[in-house]
Amino acid sequence: MNKKISLTGIKPTGSLHIGNYFGAIKPALELAKEYDARYFIADYHALNTVKNPAELNASIREVAAGWLAAGLDPEGVIFYRQSAIPEVFELATMLMAFTAKGLLNRAHAYKAAVQENSGRGNDPDAGINMGLFTYPVLMAADIILFDSDVVPVGKDQVQHIEMAQDMARSVNANYGQDVLKVPRAAVQESVAVVPGLDGRKMSKSYGNAIPLFAPEKELRKLIMRIVTNSQAMEEPKDPEISQIFLLYKLFASPEEQAALAARYRAGGMGWGEAKEELFRAANRELAPLRERFQEILAGPAVLDRILAAGAEKARPIAAATVKRFRRAAGIDSG
């Protein structure tokens, strides 16, 4: 029996941090156990916000190397760059003909940009490029092109899948046949929310992130900056409200977690010592990833070959979808 197909898009904007690792990368890689998994670097999507060529090129390579270092197996899944699959853009153009402007007007990212402009007293569409406005169509093409059954997303991204469903159903209804597979969202309810250095959700935009591949000395320095309360060393502490302990739980075994929690509650342990325990556990897991990441980046030709091989596997699937659509539309005959 054939496995169902999952698709994960990876936007190359900025360096990966440990929030990405536990909140997105590890859950996404688990899909390969249950699904025929496809992963792609969404480099054309990144053009909407990243206009510096050196920055974009470096980010594409770093993100691809990061996922490989984190455990993505290019032999067991399909891993490719969006820009290496021209059928993505052919399908996006065809989907445009079945997508109402009103649907795109309701896209969250576009509405947020319009609202921000209006709040500043500017023209609502000032500075909004067509890449942002048509982003949902390109994303739908990414998804539909590979006959995806499920797309793992957070609750805030469900709208994109609903729009892809609308587009696929419009095509199918028009031609009276199942030309395109209608995907569904696999909402990730229990995605780890990783606290940052200041206790808020870890995010590059907050400036509170710990880079996933930070060198050992930098990793320790950042962990030592984690904000704590003013409890004295001798006071008992509640591990469940400590961001140090919440981070420690991500890296430590259940036995280690229980032992450190007991020390919190007993008192006599200062925040500096708790941070040292976190550093030891984090570095133990991240050191092999860091080493692998640097090895991959040091061999760009190998990385290029991996992505090119993934595109080779992806293109026949993409071509078959576009061929079905062209035949149904009457562009091709037979």
Protein Blocks (a to p, Z undefined) as FASTA:
>chain_A
ZZdddddddddedjadfklmmmmmmmmmmmmmmmccdddddfklmmmmmmcfklmmmmmm
mmmmmmmmnopafklmccddfklmmklmmmmmmmmmmccfklmmmpmklmmmmmmmmmno
pafkgoiafklmmmmmmmmmmmmmnopabdcddfklmmmmmmmmmmmmmmmmmnopafba
cddddddfklccdddfkopacdfklopaccfklcfklmmmmmmmpccdfbdfklccdfkl
cfklmmmmmmmcfklmmmmmmmmmngoiafklmmmmmmmmmmmmmmmmmmmmmmmmmmmm
lmmmmmmmmmmmmmmmmmmmmmmmmmmnomagZZ
